[in-house]
Amino acid sequence: MSPKSIALVDNPMDDMCPICKSTRYLNKGIKFLINPECYHRMCSTCVDRIFTAGPASCPVPLCGKTLRKRGFKPAFFADLGIEREVDIRKRVGQVFNRRQEEFETLLDYNDYLQDTEDLIFDLVNGMAKEKLQAEEKLKAYRAMNLQEIEDNKRAGLEEADYERRKETAEKEAARQRRLKLIREQEEGKMDVEKSRRDMLERLANTDEDPTAITRQAQKVILKKSSARRNLTDSSSDPNGGLPLDSSLSIRGLKKKVAPIAEEAYDPFGGINLTPTRYVLNDEYENEWLNGIKTDTRILAGGYSLPEYYARTMFEAFSGLGVFINDEVGPKAKPEVRIKKEVEIDDDVF
């Protein structure tokens, strides 16, 4: 058998109790339990037999930890290492339960989360000394911040209860809206049927024009439908007609700020390039431009008359606001340079 096929086969030890050696093959209803003290698996029969009378030592060799029956539970994960890490995270999370609102900056909150993860890592993967230090740190933090821990726990429960009640109210509102829509549809069908019967009675008992009677009946149906729709829109309530419960609001929470809509990218950085010294028109009368307006040979190549108008007007007015004297300043006197005569010696040696 190849290694790949061996990896796909279940471990037979997972279906056998290490205490009484019972297997799932012989006992289909066997149920395995674990205790968070040591995470050793054993069947429920062994748990009842050993721990019903009171606390006892773990029957697994070389363990020796004192276990109680109330501490046993079924494992949620097949990997007991993951089960142990999840339990440790729950236990640490009940102590280190501060919120982001309690910190002045996001960096402080991230440092707090990092310290929490370091503590969890020591409890899960650390050596015996590191685990002992982590347990002592956890106990010391619990003793120093007991009041804050209880307050945050209470706030978390209130928030969870608020979310649950809010979800229940939203579901009830949606159910009321569906029922209201069904009633409106039934009323609409009844109005159509009543209008049809009235129209048939008028056609049978009167000498009026059938076309006029039919047209009038259709108008009545449309009028009732429009009035019903307007009444529904005016009486619509986002809460589905349910009364607002003031107890659903939680004090002290941060107000959510709507995100600012991102504007379109402006390559000029908000600078207004609209000309101020002239007004650019769409058309200008010029004799030698009349032929260009209708010449497809020029326009097909991409030549744009509005672009030509804009460039010509810009060139005509671009220098009107510039004064050379103000830009340059007072004219400086020319410097007189005195050339010194240089004696040239023919003998270079």
Stockholm file with secondary structure:
# STOCKHOLM 1.0

chainA/1-349         MSPKSIALVDNPMDDMCPICKSTRYLNKGIKFLINPECYHRMCSTCVDRIFTAGPASCPVPLCGKTLRKRGFKPAFFADLGIEREVDIRKRVGQVFNRRQEEFETLLDYNDYLQDTEDLIFDLVNGMAKEKLQAEEKLKAYRAMNLQEIEDNKRAGLEEADYERRKETAEKEAARQRRLKLIREQEEGKMDVEKSRRDMLERLANTDEDPTAITRQAQKVILKKSSARRNLTDSSSDPNGGLPLDSSLSIRGLKKKVAPIAEEAYDPFGGINLTPTRYVLNDEYENEWLNGIKTDTRILAGGYSLPEYYARTMFEAFSGLGVFINDEVGPKAKPEVRIKKEVEIDDDVF
#=GR chainA/1-349 SS CCHHHHHHSCCGGGGBCTTTCCBTTTCTTCCEEBCTTTCCCEEHHHHHHHHSSSCEECSSTTTCCEECGGGCBCCSSSSHHHHHHHHHHHHHHTTSCCCGGGSSSHHHHHHHHHHHHHHHHHHHHCCHHHHHHHHHHHHHHHHHTHHHHHHHHHHHHHHHHHHHHHHHHHHHHHHHHHHHHHHHHHHHHHHHHHHHHHHHHHHHHCCSCHHHHHHHHHHHHHHHHHHHHHHHHHTCCTTTTCCCCGGGCCTTCCCCCCCCCCCCCCTTTTCCCCCSSCCCCSCCCCGGGHHHHHCHHHHTTTCCHHHHHHHHHHHHHTTTTCCHHHHHCSCCCCCCCCCCCCCCCSCCC
#=GC SS_cons         CCHHHHHHSCCGGGGBCTTTCCBTTTCTTCCEEBCTTTCCCEEHHHHHHHHSSSCEECSSTTTCCEECGGGCBCCSSSSHHHHHHHHHHHHHHTTSCCCGGGSSSHHHHHHHHHHHHHHHHHHHHCCHHHHHHHHHHHHHHHHHTHHHHHHHHHHHHHHHHHHHHHHHHHHHHHHHHHHHHHHHHHHHHHHHHHHHHHHHHHHHHCCSCHHHHHHHHHHHHHHHHHHHHHHHHHTCCTTTTCCCCGGGCCTTCCCCCCCCCCCCCCTTTTCCCCCSSCCCCSCCCCGGGHHHHHCHHHHTTTCCHHHHHHHHHHHHHTTTTCCHHHHHCSCCCCCCCCCCCCCCCSCCC
//
